[in-house]
Amino acid sequence: MKKLLTSLLSLSIVSLVLAQPSLQVTTANGVLEGVDESGTRAFKGIPFAQPPVGELRWREPMPPKNWSGIRKADKFGPRAMQRPIFGDMNFRSNGMSEDCLYLNVWTPAKSASEKLPVLVYFYGGGLVAGDGSEPRYDGESMSRRGIVTVTVNYRLTVFGFFAHPELTKESPNHASGNYGLLDQYAALKWVQQNIAAFGGDPQRVTIAGESAGSFSVSAQMASPLSKNLVAGAIGESGSLLGSRSPTPLSEAEKLGEKFATAAGAGSLAALRAMSAEAVLEVTAKPDFGRFPVTVDGYFFPKSPVEIFKAGEQAHVPLLVGWNSQEMGSGALLGQEKPSKASFTAAVNKIYPNNAADILKHYNPATDEEAEQAATDLAGDRFIGFSTWKWSDLQNQTGGKPVYRYLYARPRPAMRAEMGNAVAGLAGGVIKSAEPAVKPAPPAKGAVHSAEIEYALGNLPTNRVYDWQPEDFKVSEIIQAFFANFIKTGNPNGYGVPEWSPVKSGGPAQVMHINVNSQQQTEKNRDRYLALDKINMN
């Protein structure tokens, strides 16, 4: 009997070991060994291109080199070079380095034969900051919904978007700038080549992102290089269409020459000889905080607006929207107290030739309504209009359904023990969490980037806010919408309210996402048409 029990126990152990998926995956470049995270296999810090250093600084990303043996993929690679700009960024990366072209994969697949849908997510941060290691982008929660999830690093600021006549001249494509977007393109090619080994289906790749990540999604849809590598797209607050269009290459080159002068570098070789830290330091000077995306003739043969108008973009389903308070009233009114008079004065100053048209559509009846009108116009100027323009043109020429949302759930107040410690946020790390006198009040609307943790199922990763049961309800709804869309190209499914695609020739149906999410008829199309008319002039 003892021998029988021993044999049965040994057999059970062997069966258990055999049932567990291997943590090793063979890619085109070599074998990776990931880690188990609550049943999800995670592979972190995977190189998808050669380090863009030395002579490869300001060049298109080069294919990664092969390695021998087993490469550990158990920690995030370094984040891209960036200054500490946004206090809400919390990094888990292995430091900061110009050697930053790594991606991360979370997969629920037990084998390479499952052909699961794939999500590739691009982080936000104004193209000057951010990282694929941020907890709010963590892929484990989406993985638990049956989706292979990928986060991608890409070059930022001067390293990712620097144009210069010498760079244009040396390029085989006669282009410069847009290196960060080319990094994303390289990552999408890597996904096409390798994601099947992780149980993903290269024919079912949805790209998504928020803010600069959303700009990036619109860019990858527009570029002839990458548009055929995706099956669906999700954009959260932002696009490169409308008021945020790319700059002509000639203008970007002038900024590049100005930067080189400020850096004390008389040639491209001298710029490449500078340390990454020294180059980054120059971006702290006036005029060099941001480097524009460019119409470079290669990644973008013409502007994204022109590409979408001509119907030359990716013809894929699009789920797109923005938040109810993308920008506060102070962005429009400055230090002035909100009132009809101050709002009217601000509009006349910003739109000296079109104020009457703007005031026709943003028309507060009382002083009390002026704050909301200023909030609406500031948010539309910042990011709402460009996102609307993207959805509108894709609906006209994209040939596939467009689903539009307005995200309206305000974040709750900060936890009492956090209080006003947000002031102690620097470089993405909480320096101090000492109790404050009182917690900061919650916002009236959903501020820019507020939806990320909800949409990706990562509320528990953010301990700053005092999440309530209603927040988890909202997260369940919006994440279900996203997951359904990634799987089928349609956000509808069991347990979520009906969401109709945008129809041509009339007001759209817009999903208002909040505690009680519901579809509503678009009310403010006239605002965007007015802004569009001004933007075209």
Backbone torsions as a table, in degrees:
resi	resn	phi	psi	omega
1	MET	NA	-41.6	-179.6
2	LYS	-63.0	-41.6	178.6
3	LYS	-65.0	-37.2	179.3
4	LEU	-64.6	-44.3	179.5
5	LEU	-63.6	-40.3	178.6
6	THR	-63.0	-41.7	179.9
7	SER	-65.4	-41.9	179.5
8	LEU	-64.7	-40.5	179.5
9	LEU	-64.7	-43.6	178.7
10	SER	-61.9	-41.6	179.4
11	LEU	-63.7	-39.5	179.3
12	SER	-64.1	-42.3	179.9
13	ILE	-63.9	-43.9	178.7
14	VAL	-61.9	-43.1	-179.8
15	SER	-63.0	-40.8	179.4
16	LEU	-63.5	-43.7	179.3
17	VAL	-62.9	-43.5	-179.0
18	LEU	-67.1	-30.1	-178.0
19	ALA	-74.8	-23.8	-178.5
20	GLN	-77.7	133.9	179.2
21	PRO	-67.0	149.3	179.7
22	SER	-69.5	143.5	176.0
23	LEU	-87.5	2.7	177.7
24	GLN	-105.5	134.7	179.1
25	VAL	-131.0	136.3	178.8
26	THR	-97.1	115.5	176.8
27	THR	-100.7	179.4	179.6
28	ALA	-63.9	-21.4	-176.3
29	ASN	-105.2	-9.0	-179.6
30	GLY	150.6	-177.2	-176.4
31	VAL	-91.0	133.7	175.8
32	LEU	-110.9	147.6	172.7
33	GLU	-124.7	115.3	-178.1
34	GLY	-93.9	-158.6	-179.1
35	VAL	-132.8	156.1	176.3
36	ASP	-92.2	125.8	177.9
37	GLU	-124.4	90.1	178.3
38	SER	56.7	40.6	177.9
39	GLY	95.1	-14.0	174.5
40	THR	-93.9	136.7	174.2
41	ARG	-89.0	124.3	-178.9
42	ALA	-115.0	133.6	178.3
43	PHE	-125.3	114.0	-171.7
44	LYS	-117.0	151.2	176.2
45	GLY	67.7	40.4	179.9
46	ILE	-86.3	123.0	178.7
47	PRO	-72.9	126.5	176.1
48	PHE	-110.5	1.8	176.3
49	ALA	-159.1	165.5	175.5
50	GLN	-71.2	153.2	177.3
51	PRO	-56.5	125.9	-177.1
52	PRO	-83.0	63.4	-175.0
53	VAL	-120.9	164.9	178.4
54	GLY	61.0	-125.7	-179.9
55	GLU	-69.8	-14.1	178.3
56	LEU	-90.0	-3.4	173.1
57	ARG	-63.5	131.9	-178.9
58	TRP	60.7	43.6	169.8
59	ARG	-131.4	162.8	173.1
60	GLU	-57.2	144.6	178.2
61	PRO	-61.8	137.8	179.7
62	MET	-97.1	148.0	-179.6
63	PRO	-55.9	145.6	-179.3
64	PRO	-67.1	152.8	177.7
65	LYS	-85.0	152.9	178.2
66	ASN	-72.6	156.0	173.8
67	TRP	-129.0	158.0	178.3
68	SER	-105.1	158.5	-179.5
69	GLY	75.5	-160.1	-177.3
70	ILE	-107.5	124.2	179.3
71	ARG	-94.8	123.4	176.7
72	LYS	-68.5	132.1	178.2
73	ALA	-124.3	57.3	-172.6
74	ASP	-113.7	5.1	176.7
75	LYS	-149.5	151.9	-178.4
76	PHE	-67.0	145.5	175.1
77	GLY	-74.9	176.4	179.4
78	PRO	-64.9	150.0	174.4
79	ARG	-83.6	160.8	-179.4
80	ALA	-65.9	155.8	176.6
81	MET	-59.4	131.0	-177.2
82	GLN	-167.1	153.6	174.9
83	ARG	-90.3	156.5	-179.9
84	PRO	-76.2	90.5	-172.1
85	ILE	-102.8	-44.3	-173.2
86	PHE	-107.2	123.1	-175.7
87	GLY	-72.5	-13.4	-177.3
88	ASP	-92.3	9.3	-179.8
89	MET	-95.0	126.1	-178.7
90	ASN	-124.7	110.1	-171.6
91	PHE	-97.7	144.9	171.3
92	ARG	-113.7	11.7	-174.6
93	SER	-70.7	164.0	179.6
94	ASN	-86.8	65.8	179.3
95	GLY	78.5	-167.6	-179.8
96	MET	-123.4	137.8	-176.3
97	SER	-160.3	153.7	170.9
98	GLU	-66.3	-25.1	174.0
99	ASP	-81.2	87.2	-167.5
100	CYS	-132.0	2.5	-171.1
101	LEU	-85.3	80.6	-179.5
102	TYR	-130.5	153.6	174.8
103	LEU	-132.1	168.6	-175.1
104	ASN	-131.5	141.8	-177.7
105	VAL	-127.9	131.3	170.5
106	TRP	-117.1	126.3	-177.9
107	THR	-134.6	136.9	174.1
108	PRO	-90.6	-5.5	-174.2
109	ALA	-65.4	140.0	176.8
110	LYS	-89.3	-16.1	-179.5
111	SER	-151.1	174.6	-178.7
112	ALA	-83.8	2.4	-173.8
113	SER	-103.0	7.3	-169.7
114	GLU	-83.8	-23.4	177.9
115	LYS	53.0	55.4	179.3
116	LEU	-82.2	155.4	175.8
117	PRO	-64.2	155.0	-173.3
118	VAL	-124.1	136.5	171.7
119	LEU	-114.3	125.5	172.9
120	VAL	-112.5	117.5	-172.7
121	TYR	-112.7	129.9	177.4
122	PHE	-104.5	128.7	-176.6
123	TYR	-74.0	159.8	174.9
124	GLY	-94.3	179.8	-179.7
125	GLY	135.9	25.6	174.2
126	GLY	66.2	17.3	-175.4
127	LEU	63.3	17.0	177.3
128	VAL	-124.0	-10.9	-178.0
129	ALA	-155.6	169.8	178.2
130	GLY	119.3	168.6	-178.0
131	ASP	-167.4	148.0	179.0
132	GLY	-70.7	-6.1	179.9
133	SER	-91.1	-6.6	-176.0
134	GLU	-58.8	134.1	-176.8
135	PRO	-57.5	-30.0	-178.5
136	ARG	-67.1	-19.2	177.5
137	TYR	-99.5	4.1	-175.5
138	ASP	-51.9	137.2	-173.4
139	GLY	-91.3	-0.7	-174.5
140	GLU	-64.6	-42.1	-176.7
141	SER	-64.5	-44.8	176.6
142	MET	-65.2	-35.3	178.0
143	SER	-60.0	-39.1	179.6
144	ARG	-65.0	-15.2	176.7
145	ARG	-94.3	13.0	175.2
146	GLY	85.8	27.2	-176.7
147	ILE	-123.6	127.9	172.2
148	VAL	-74.9	120.7	-170.9
149	THR	-115.4	135.0	-175.8
150	VAL	-128.2	132.2	168.3
151	THR	-113.9	144.3	-168.6
152	VAL	-126.0	131.2	169.4
153	ASN	-84.9	148.0	174.5
154	TYR	-147.7	154.3	-177.4
155	ARG	-65.7	145.8	-173.7
156	LEU	-122.1	169.7	172.9
157	THR	44.2	-135.5	-174.1
158	VAL	-64.3	-27.0	180.0
159	PHE	-74.6	-27.0	-176.5
160	GLY	-101.7	-18.3	-171.0
161	PHE	-141.9	34.6	-178.8
162	PHE	-92.6	121.6	175.5
163	ALA	-111.2	146.8	-178.1
164	HIS	-159.6	143.1	-179.2
165	PRO	-55.0	-37.1	179.7
166	GLU	-67.6	-36.2	177.2
167	LEU	-66.7	-42.7	178.6
168	THR	-61.2	-40.9	-177.9
169	LYS	-66.5	-39.6	-176.9
170	GLU	-80.8	-16.7	-176.2
171	SER	-72.4	133.9	175.5
172	PRO	-63.9	-17.7	179.8
173	ASN	-102.1	4.2	179.9
174	HIS	54.6	44.5	-177.5
175	ALA	-141.5	155.8	171.0
176	SER	-148.5	165.8	-171.8
177	GLY	84.2	-177.6	175.5
178	ASN	60.8	21.3	-178.4
179	TYR	-65.3	-33.5	177.5
180	GLY	-64.0	-39.4	177.6
181	LEU	-69.3	-35.8	176.2
182	LEU	-67.2	-31.5	173.9
183	ASP	-61.8	-44.5	178.9
184	GLN	-62.1	-41.4	176.9
185	TYR	-60.3	-42.4	177.6
186	ALA	-62.4	-38.7	178.3
187	ALA	-65.3	-38.7	177.7
188	LEU	-65.8	-36.2	174.9
189	LYS	-65.6	-39.7	177.4
190	TRP	-60.9	-42.8	179.1
191	VAL	-60.7	-44.5	179.0
192	GLN	-59.0	-36.8	-175.4
193	GLN	-82.0	-30.4	-166.8
194	ASN	-121.6	-16.7	-168.5
195	ILE	-67.8	-24.1	177.3
196	ALA	-61.3	-31.2	179.3
197	ALA	-65.4	-21.5	179.1
198	PHE	-98.2	9.4	-179.8
199	GLY	88.4	10.6	-179.8
200	GLY	-95.9	161.4	179.8
201	ASP	-106.2	112.4	-178.6
202	PRO	-64.8	-13.6	177.2
203	GLN	-88.2	-2.0	-177.6
204	ARG	-129.4	55.3	-178.2
205	VAL	-100.1	119.1	173.8
206	THR	-105.0	130.0	175.1
207	ILE	-99.9	144.9	-177.4
208	ALA	-148.8	162.6	176.6
209	GLY	178.5	164.2	-179.9
210	GLU	-120.5	139.8	178.1
211	SER	58.2	-115.6	177.4
212	ALA	-60.3	-29.9	174.6
213	GLY	-66.5	-34.7	175.9
214	SER	-71.5	-40.1	171.2
215	PHE	-52.3	-44.5	-176.4
216	SER	-63.6	-38.8	178.1
217	VAL	-62.9	-45.5	178.1
218	SER	-61.6	-35.9	179.4
219	ALA	-66.2	-46.6	-178.7
220	GLN	-66.6	-31.8	175.2
221	MET	-66.7	-34.8	-175.2
222	ALA	-81.3	-33.4	-172.4
223	SER	-70.7	133.4	175.7
224	PRO	-65.0	-18.3	178.6
225	LEU	-69.0	-42.8	-167.8
226	SER	-112.2	-11.7	-170.1
227	LYS	-61.2	-24.9	-179.3
228	ASN	-91.8	6.8	-179.2
229	LEU	-98.7	1.3	-175.6
230	VAL	-126.9	151.3	179.4
231	ALA	-110.1	-12.3	-179.8
232	GLY	-166.0	164.2	-176.8
233	ALA	-145.2	141.4	175.7
234	ILE	-126.1	125.3	178.6
235	GLY	-120.9	122.5	179.0
236	GLU	-111.6	99.9	171.7
237	SER	66.2	77.8	170.3
238	GLY	136.8	148.3	172.1
239	SER	-157.9	170.6	177.2
240	LEU	-95.1	19.9	176.8
241	LEU	-106.1	160.6	177.5
242	GLY	76.2	-130.1	-172.3
243	SER	-76.1	-5.9	-177.9
244	ARG	-117.6	37.5	-177.2
245	SER	-70.7	152.6	178.1
246	PRO	-63.3	161.0	-178.5
247	THR	-91.6	143.8	173.1
248	PRO	-58.0	146.9	-176.3
249	LEU	-57.7	-39.5	-177.7
250	SER	-60.6	-38.5	178.3
251	GLU	-70.2	-40.7	178.8
252	ALA	-64.3	-35.8	178.3
253	GLU	-64.4	-37.3	178.1
254	LYS	-63.2	-41.3	176.1
255	LEU	-63.1	-39.3	178.0
256	GLY	-62.2	-40.9	177.1
257	GLU	-65.4	-39.5	178.3
258	LYS	-63.6	-40.0	177.9
259	PHE	-63.6	-44.9	-179.5
260	ALA	-59.6	-40.1	177.4
261	THR	-63.2	-44.8	179.7
262	ALA	-64.3	-30.2	179.6
263	ALA	-81.5	-8.0	-178.9
264	GLY	73.2	25.9	-178.4
265	ALA	-108.9	120.6	-177.4
266	GLY	-87.1	-2.9	-178.1
267	SER	-154.9	166.3	176.0
268	LEU	-63.9	-37.6	178.3
269	ALA	-61.6	-39.8	178.9
270	ALA	-66.4	-37.6	177.3
271	LEU	-64.6	-41.0	179.9
272	ARG	-71.6	-21.9	179.1
273	ALA	-79.9	-17.2	178.2
274	MET	-69.3	150.3	174.7
275	SER	-68.9	155.4	178.1
276	ALA	-59.5	-37.9	-179.6
277	GLU	-64.5	-40.0	-179.8
278	ALA	-67.7	-39.8	177.4
279	VAL	-63.5	-45.0	-179.3
280	LEU	-62.0	-36.7	-177.7
281	GLU	-61.2	-33.5	-179.7
282	VAL	-65.7	-27.3	-178.9
283	THR	-68.9	-11.0	176.3
284	ALA	-78.5	-11.9	179.4
285	LYS	-77.4	155.6	177.0
286	PRO	-55.3	146.3	178.2
287	ASP	82.8	-10.8	-174.9
288	PHE	-118.8	19.8	179.7
289	GLY	-68.2	-31.0	-179.0
290	ARG	-138.5	145.7	174.8
291	PHE	-118.5	130.3	-170.6
292	PRO	-77.9	153.8	163.5
293	VAL	-66.6	144.7	-174.5
294	THR	-123.7	151.2	167.9
295	VAL	-83.6	91.8	-167.6
296	ASP	-92.8	-4.8	-178.3
297	GLY	83.1	-2.6	-179.1
298	TYR	-124.8	-71.9	174.9
299	PHE	-63.4	-42.6	173.3
300	PHE	-117.3	102.6	175.9
301	PRO	-67.1	-24.0	173.0
302	LYS	-153.0	178.3	-173.9
303	SER	-65.4	150.5	177.6
304	PRO	-55.7	-36.4	178.2
305	VAL	-60.8	-44.9	179.4
306	GLU	-64.7	-38.8	179.1
307	ILE	-63.5	-45.5	-179.8
308	PHE	-68.4	-39.1	178.4
309	LYS	-61.1	-36.7	-179.4
310	ALA	-81.6	-4.4	-178.8
311	GLY	71.1	27.8	-176.8
312	GLU	-98.3	6.1	179.3
313	GLN	-84.4	179.1	175.3
314	ALA	-62.4	127.7	177.7
315	HIS	-93.0	80.5	-176.5
316	VAL	-134.4	157.7	175.1
317	PRO	-60.5	144.7	-179.0
318	LEU	-129.3	127.5	171.3
319	LEU	-110.5	121.4	-168.0
320	VAL	-150.3	147.6	177.1
321	GLY	-177.7	-172.5	-179.7
322	TRP	-149.8	179.5	-171.2
323	ASN	-102.9	161.2	-172.4
324	SER	-74.9	-17.6	178.5
325	GLN	-137.7	64.2	-178.2
326	GLU	-63.2	-26.6	179.4
327	MET	-149.8	146.8	-179.8
328	GLY	-81.0	164.8	-178.6
329	SER	-62.4	-27.6	-179.1
330	GLY	-62.9	-25.1	177.9
331	ALA	-64.3	-24.3	179.1
332	LEU	-100.0	-40.0	-172.2
333	LEU	-95.2	-12.5	-176.4
334	GLY	64.6	-130.8	-178.7
335	GLN	-88.1	-1.7	-178.4
336	GLU	-71.6	142.0	176.8
337	LYS	-70.5	135.9	-179.4
338	PRO	-60.4	126.5	176.1
339	SER	-161.0	166.3	177.1
340	LYS	-58.2	-41.2	-177.5
341	ALA	-66.2	-46.2	-178.5
342	SER	-68.1	-35.5	178.2
343	PHE	-66.1	-46.2	179.5
344	THR	-61.0	-42.5	179.4
345	ALA	-62.7	-41.3	-179.6
346	ALA	-65.1	-42.3	-179.9
347	VAL	-64.8	-41.4	178.2
348	ASN	-63.4	-33.9	179.2
349	LYS	-72.2	-41.4	-176.8
350	ILE	-77.1	-37.6	-176.6
351	TYR	-122.3	69.0	-175.6
352	PRO	-60.1	-26.7	-177.8
353	ASN	-102.7	-7.0	-175.4
354	ASN	-134.7	17.7	-175.0
355	ALA	-60.1	-40.3	-177.2
356	ALA	-61.3	-39.7	-179.8
357	ASP	-68.8	-41.0	178.2
358	ILE	-64.0	-44.9	-178.2
359	LEU	-68.0	-19.5	175.4
360	LYS	-69.1	-32.1	-174.4
361	HIS	-104.7	-22.7	172.4
362	TYR	-115.7	87.9	-165.1
363	ASN	-128.1	81.9	179.4
364	PRO	-67.7	134.6	-179.7
365	ALA	-83.1	-23.3	-176.6
366	THR	-137.1	168.9	174.4
367	ASP	-61.7	-34.1	-178.9
368	GLU	-66.6	-33.3	-179.8
369	GLU	-80.1	-14.4	-175.9
370	ALA	-64.6	-35.7	-180.0
371	GLU	-63.3	-41.2	179.0
372	GLN	-68.8	-38.9	178.2
373	ALA	-62.2	-41.9	178.1
374	ALA	-65.9	-38.9	177.4
375	THR	-63.2	-43.6	-179.7
376	ASP	-63.6	-47.9	-177.4
377	LEU	-67.6	-40.4	178.5
378	ALA	-61.9	-43.5	179.3
379	GLY	-66.2	-38.1	178.6
380	ASP	-68.5	-40.7	178.0
381	ARG	-64.2	-39.0	-177.7
382	PHE	-69.3	-52.4	-170.8
383	ILE	-152.8	-21.0	-177.1
384	GLY	-63.8	-45.7	-177.2
385	PHE	-63.5	-46.0	-177.8
386	SER	-63.8	-32.6	177.8
387	THR	-71.2	-42.1	176.0
388	TRP	-58.9	-44.4	-177.8
389	LYS	-60.1	-40.7	177.3
390	TRP	-60.0	-51.1	-178.0
391	SER	-63.6	-37.6	-177.5
392	ASP	-67.5	-46.2	-179.9
393	LEU	-69.4	-38.5	177.5
394	GLN	-63.2	-36.2	177.8
395	ASN	-66.5	-35.2	-178.4
396	GLN	-74.8	-39.2	-169.2
397	THR	-125.0	-5.2	-171.9
398	GLY	-82.5	-18.9	174.3
399	GLY	74.3	2.6	179.0
400	LYS	-135.0	163.1	-175.3
401	PRO	-62.1	145.1	173.4
402	VAL	-119.3	127.4	178.3
403	TYR	-114.1	123.2	-176.1
404	ARG	-112.6	143.1	179.0
405	TYR	-130.8	161.6	166.1
406	LEU	-126.4	117.8	-178.3
407	TYR	-91.1	123.0	-169.6
408	ALA	-127.7	8.3	-179.1
409	ARG	-80.1	113.3	175.7
410	PRO	-69.6	145.9	172.0
411	ARG	-64.6	149.9	174.4
412	PRO	-73.2	176.5	176.6
413	ALA	-64.0	159.1	174.6
414	MET	-67.0	153.4	174.9
415	ARG	-61.4	145.6	-175.2
416	ALA	-56.7	-38.5	-177.7
417	GLU	-72.7	-17.7	175.5
418	MET	-84.1	-44.2	178.8
419	GLY	52.0	-131.3	-179.7
420	ASN	-93.2	25.6	-179.4
421	ALA	-68.4	-6.2	174.9
422	VAL	-56.4	-29.4	177.3
423	ALA	-64.4	-19.1	179.1
424	GLY	-92.2	7.0	178.2
425	LEU	-79.6	124.8	177.9
426	ALA	-146.2	130.6	179.1
427	GLY	64.5	23.1	177.3
428	GLY	81.1	7.1	-179.4
429	VAL	-122.0	132.7	178.8
430	ILE	-71.9	112.6	-178.4
431	LYS	-79.6	-34.7	-176.0
432	SER	-143.3	138.1	176.0
433	ALA	-126.9	36.7	179.9
434	GLU	-69.0	145.2	179.3
435	PRO	-56.9	137.8	178.9
436	ALA	-100.9	173.3	-179.8
437	VAL	-62.9	-45.5	175.0
438	LYS	-155.3	152.9	-179.9
439	PRO	-67.2	152.3	175.2
440	ALA	-67.7	142.0	-178.7
441	PRO	-69.9	151.3	178.1
442	PRO	-68.9	155.6	177.3
443	ALA	-71.7	158.4	178.6
444	LYS	-75.7	-27.7	179.9
445	GLY	-132.3	-172.4	177.9
446	ALA	-86.0	111.6	-177.1
447	VAL	-77.0	168.4	-180.0
448	HIS	-56.0	129.4	178.6
449	SER	79.3	1.2	-175.1
450	ALA	-64.9	-24.4	-172.5
451	GLU	-83.9	-10.8	-168.9
452	ILE	-58.3	-54.5	-177.5
453	GLU	-61.8	-33.5	178.1
454	TYR	-67.0	-49.4	-173.7
455	ALA	-66.3	-34.4	-177.9
456	LEU	-97.8	6.0	176.2
457	GLY	71.6	32.1	-172.8
458	ASN	-118.0	29.2	176.3
459	LEU	-54.4	-41.2	-178.2
460	PRO	-63.7	-16.6	-179.8
461	THR	-79.8	-12.6	-178.4
462	ASN	-111.6	105.2	-176.0
463	ARG	-95.8	10.1	179.6
464	VAL	-74.9	-37.1	-171.8
465	TYR	-101.9	152.4	-178.3
466	ASP	-90.2	76.5	-175.8
467	TRP	-60.2	137.1	179.8
468	GLN	-110.4	166.2	178.4
469	PRO	-54.6	-32.7	179.0
470	GLU	-64.3	-33.2	178.8
471	ASP	-66.2	-40.1	178.7
472	PHE	-69.8	-29.3	174.7
473	LYS	-65.4	-45.9	178.3
474	VAL	-62.6	-42.4	179.1
475	SER	-60.0	-42.8	-179.6
476	GLU	-60.4	-40.6	-178.8
477	ILE	-68.7	-52.3	-174.8
478	ILE	-69.8	-35.2	177.4
479	GLN	-67.6	-36.1	176.6
480	ALA	-64.0	-41.8	175.6
481	PHE	-57.1	-48.8	-179.1
482	PHE	-61.9	-47.3	-177.0
483	ALA	-63.2	-42.9	177.6
484	ASN	-59.6	-43.9	-178.5
485	PHE	-64.8	-42.1	179.3
486	ILE	-62.4	-35.4	-177.5
487	LYS	-80.0	-35.2	-169.5
488	THR	-128.6	-9.0	-172.6
489	GLY	79.1	11.2	-177.9
490	ASN	-142.4	126.5	-176.8
491	PRO	-76.5	-10.0	-176.9
492	ASN	-74.3	152.3	179.9
493	GLY	171.8	-175.9	-177.2
494	TYR	-63.4	132.5	172.0
495	GLY	86.5	3.3	177.8
496	VAL	-124.0	152.0	179.0
497	PRO	-66.6	154.9	-178.4
498	GLU	-65.5	137.4	-177.4
499	TRP	-131.0	111.9	-178.8
500	SER	-89.3	144.7	175.5
501	PRO	-69.5	161.1	177.9
502	VAL	-64.8	134.6	176.2
503	LYS	-103.3	149.0	177.9
504	SER	-82.6	149.2	173.0
505	GLY	85.7	14.9	178.8
506	GLY	-174.7	-179.6	179.4
507	PRO	-59.5	141.8	-179.2
508	ALA	-83.4	157.5	167.1
509	GLN	-90.3	126.5	-175.7
510	VAL	-120.5	130.5	177.8
511	MET	-81.0	113.5	174.9
512	HIS	-88.0	112.7	-174.6
513	ILE	-98.5	117.6	-179.3
514	ASN	-160.0	-164.3	-179.2
515	VAL	-57.8	-41.6	175.0
516	ASN	-112.8	82.0	-176.4
517	SER	-69.8	137.2	177.9
518	GLN	-158.2	155.2	178.0
519	GLN	-79.2	136.7	178.2
520	GLN	-135.1	153.1	177.5
521	THR	-75.0	134.3	179.8
522	GLU	-55.5	134.8	-177.9
523	LYS	-111.0	-19.0	-167.6
524	ASN	-119.8	27.0	179.8
525	ARG	-59.3	-33.9	-179.1
526	ASP	-61.4	-32.0	177.1
527	ARG	-60.7	-46.5	-175.2
528	TYR	-72.9	-32.7	175.3
529	LEU	-65.3	-38.3	177.5
530	ALA	-65.8	-45.0	177.9
531	LEU	-64.7	-35.9	179.2
532	ASP	-64.3	-41.7	179.0
533	LYS	-62.0	-42.0	178.9
534	ILE	-68.0	-40.8	-178.0
535	ASN	-64.6	-30.7	-178.7
536	MET	-77.8	-18.0	-177.6
537	ASN	-85.0	NA	NA
